[in-house]
Amino acid sequence: MAVCVSGATAPANQEIEYETKGYKMPTYDYECMPCNLRLEARHSVNTRAPDCPQCEGTLTRLILSAPATHGHMAQGREQAMRSLQPKPERSKHQHGPGCGCGCGH
């Protein structure tokens, strides 16, 4: 299925049906340059790009990526990794009471 997500002259809920045979399909983003129309389409990787529902021209697949995050996210990951490491054992006193070390024995 392809759904219009933006565009000056595009209908708000433009849909294009694809046969998916009950499988979950990856989502691809497309744009029609002449119409300024953007579509979100779910289909098999082997299915060719849909035609523009406005002008029936060829849609261009958009390559989108998640924004990079820096700073506090890295620090949080570092703290989480440290919490998974085994804690060092506390040393046990190897001396008797009254040794003068000030430990309270």
C-alpha angles and dihedrals in degrees: 000000000000121000126194109239100175144353139127099246100020122116111252097241106029110166133187117194123222129185105249100168090220095298124128107249130205117253120240128189119221135183132199105212098200094048097036086228123151123200134187110211132186114204145123118289088244094056115100120241115277121250119250109270090214105049101005088235127138118286120220118225111236120219109218129179136187116260117261115251124205138174120025093028092061091047092051091051091050091052091048092051091050091052090057094055117096114261117242113250116251112246115250119227109262096191134074131252118283095032092132098240093122096237094127099250 
